[in-house]
Amino acid sequence: MYLFFKRLPLLLTVVTFLASCRKGELPEEHYFGKVNVKLLNLPNTPKIMMYFDGKQLDTIDVRGEGSLFVLPAGKQGKLSAYDAGKQQLLADTLITVAANGLQRFKFAYSAELGLKGFVGAGGGGSVPVDSFDIQIFNNLSASFYPLEKYDLAFIYADPDSGELLDYPLVVKGWTRKSLTAVLRMRAVNTNGNTYTFAAKLLDPATGQVVLQPDGSEFFILTGAELAGKSNITTIFDDSNGSILTNEINL
């Protein structure tokens, strides 16, 4: 009997723990979540080392589905990408690891294209066949386009009539060397005819169109063949200040 009373406090502690952790209700720290990161195969991309919350994980791969990391659930921290050779931070993003969940990321880095950052997963069957996903990277030179931020507006040619119309989407505060969020846009209309998009820069202070040196108000953003696809389009200017685009399919 003495032994029973001696062990009673321990027994009560165990019972209390079990009562608070019924099946399916274990403390969140006992769960894990998965983070998948794939490196885009861009020109001269070096080895990229990933960190989470300041702790080194591993390099990421351009092959297959990329690299998978298992992390404690419920933890919020920065997912960071470093140039593995130079130990230089390239970009980071704040995430919360979801219990038993899977978060997918793609990372793009090309010094030649002036592109670095996390990009939307996109691609595959996630984009409807009548739409396309696009992220737009601002690589405009300060010599021709000195404002740190512009608004980015879109126009399109009606597939049936050819009439140029404003598209109901404006990216506000588009900063130099930044990548927009994933934008989903229509690729074809109900008749199966293809939309063609162009874009124009707006002065955030006045709302006026920013003209290119040759007087052009807009630049062609997309062509055909984008339905059901996802891409990154880099916006840059040539030696005359004319705005050009470079597309990378995801």
N, C-alpha and C positions, 0 to 999 in steps of 0.2 A: 504493500500500500504506500509506503514511504517513497518507493521508486516511482510509482505512478504520479504522485503529487510533485515529485522533483522534475518529472518530464512534462508536466501539464503546460507550463508556459510555452515550451517548444511546440507542443501539439496544437495549442491555440493559434500560434503564429502561422503554422502550416495551413490550418483550416481557413484562417482569414485570407491568406494568399490565394488559396485555391478558389475561395468564394468570389474573390475579386478578379480572378482570371479564368472564368469559365471558358469552355471550348469556344474558339473563335474570338476570344477577347484577351489574348495575351498582351502584355505591355508592348507598345510599338517598337521599342528598342530590340525586341526579339525577332522582328521582321526585317526583311531586306527588300531592296528594290534594284532593278537593273537599269543601267544607262548604256546605250549603244552609241558609239561615235564612229563615223566613217570619214575618211580623208578623201577629198576630191582630188582626182588625178590631173593636176594643173601643171603648167610648165615650171620645171626646176623647184618644185616644192620640196623642202628639206624634211628630215624626220621631225615629227611633231610629238612632243611628250605631253600627256594629260595629267592634270592635278585636280583633286577635289578637296576643298577646304584646306588648302595648303599642303596636302599630302600627295606625294607622287604616286601615280597609278602605273601607266605604261605608255609606250608609243602606240599610235593608231595606224591603221592599215588602209590602203586604198582597195584592197582585194575583197571580194565577196561582200559580206554584210558589215565589214569593219571590225571594231574591237568592242567587246562587251565587258562592262565592269559591274560587280555586285557591291552595293553600298548599303550601310545601315539606313533603315527606313525612318521617316519622320525628321531627318536631318536636313537643314537648309545650309547651303554653302555655295561657293563659287566653283563652277566647272571651268578650269583654266587651260588654255593651250599655249605651250611654249615651243619656240625653236629649240629642239633638243641639243643642237651643236653649240649655239650661242647662249643657251640658258636665258633667252629673252622672251618676255611675255608678249604674246601676239594679241590675244583677246580672251575675255572671260564672260560668263553669263551666270546669273543667280538662279539656282534650281532648288526644289525641294524633292527629296527622294520619296516616291510614293511606295507604300507597303505593297509588296507583291506585284508592282507595276513595272512597265518597261517604257522608258523615254528614249526617243531616237533623235540624234543630232547628226548633222554633217558639218564638216569644217573645211573652209576654203582658204588657201594662202598661196598667193603668187605675187612676188615682188614685181614681175614684169607687167602684170595686169593692174598692179596697185590694189590688190584685193586681199582682204583678210577678215575672217569673222565666221561666226556660226550661221549656218543657213538652214532654211526649212527643209524638212525631210522630203516632202513632195514626191513626185514621180510615181511610176507604176500605176496601180489601179486606184490610187487615192484621188486623182484628178478626173472629174467627169469628162466624157468624150466631147462635150460641147463647150468646154472651158479650158483655160490654161492657168497655171500658177507662175508668178514672176516675182523676183526680188531685184531691186535696182540699186546698183552701187554707184556712188557719186565720186568720180575721179576727174572732175573738171579742174582745170588749172586756175590758180588765183590771178594770173596775169590777164586773162580774158573775162573771168567770172569771179570778181573780188569778194562778193558777199559770202559770209561764212555759211549762211542758210538761204535756201530758196524753197518756194512751194512748187510742187511738181503736179501739173494738171495734164489731162489726157483728152484727145479727140479721136474720133474714128470715122471711117468711111462706111456709110450704110451699105451693106452688101447688095441690096437690091437696087437702090436708087443712085448710089455713089455720092450722096450728099454728105458733107462734112458736118459732124455734130459733136457737141461736148459730151464726154463720158462722165457719169455722175460719181467721180472719184478724184480727190485732191490729196496728195501727200504733203502735209504741213511740216515746215521746219526741216527740210531735207539737207542735212549737214554734209560738208565735204568729207570724203573718206568714210562715209557711213553707208550701211546697207538697210534698205527699207524692210519692213515686215513683209511676209508673204502676201501678195495681192492676187486675188482670183478674179479673172476677167473672162468675158465671153469670147469664144473662138469662132463659133458659127451660129447662125440664126436658125429659126425653126424650119426654114427652107433648105438648110444645109449649106448655105453660102457663107463664105469666110469674111470675118471682120479684119480690117487692117487698121492698126493703131499708130498714132503719133503722140508725141508729148511736147509740152512747152514749159519753160521756166517762168515763174511769176515772182515779182518782187513782193516779199511778205508784208512790207510796210504799205505799199500802194495797191497791190493786186494787179499791177500792170504787167503785160508780157515783156520779158527780157529778150530783146532782139539779139541774134547772132551778128557778128561783124558784117556779114553780107546782107543783112536785113531780113533773114529768115525768121519766122515766128515759131516754127516747130521743127522737130526732127522725127524721122521714122523710127518707131520703137520696135515693131514686130512685123514679120511677114506672115505668110501662110505656114502650114505644116506644124502648128503648135497645139492643135487640139489634143487634149488628154495628157499634155506634157507639163514639165516644170523646168524653169531655167533661171539663171542669174544673168542679167544684162548689165554690163559695165558701160557707163556714160562717160565719154572723154571728149577732148577737143584736139583738133590738129594744129599745125603751126600757124594757121590763119584764123583759128578760133571757131571753125565750123564744128558743130557737135556731131559725133559719131557714136556708134554702139558696137559692142562685142558681146555675143551671146554664148553662154556655156550651158549646155543641156545637162540636167540632173538625172 
